[in-house]
């Protein structure tokens, strides 16, 4: 579904963290170029 696409991931500390999103995106075939978990206050 995302084969060949480059993805930047911004996770939320109180929501879904970056590594969790990263695992889902990897299974869809995307190339992860940046992944982080931030605290949006």
N, C-alpha and C positions, 0 to 999 in steps of 0.2 A: 504494500500500500504506500509506503514512504521510501521505497527503494531509490537510492541515489540522491535523496534530499538531505540537506544539511540543516541541523536543528540546534537552536540555543534554548536552554531550559532555565527558567527562573522559578524555583520552588519557594514555598512559603513555610516558615518555621511552624506556624500554628495551623497550617493547612496540609497540603501535600508537599513533602520535601523533595528536593531535586533528585536524589538517588532513586526514589520510587518512580518518578516520572521517567527517569533515564532507563530503567529496566523495561518499562512498557514500550518506550520508543525504540529501544534496541530490537525488540521482537518484531516490530513493524518494518525493520530494515533500514532505518535512517542512520546517517552519520552524525554523531553528536560532536559538535565543535566547542560547546561551552555548557557547563552545568554548575549551578550554584543554588544554595538555599539561603534566603534572606529573611530578615524580620521586618515586615512592613507595619510600622506603627503610625 
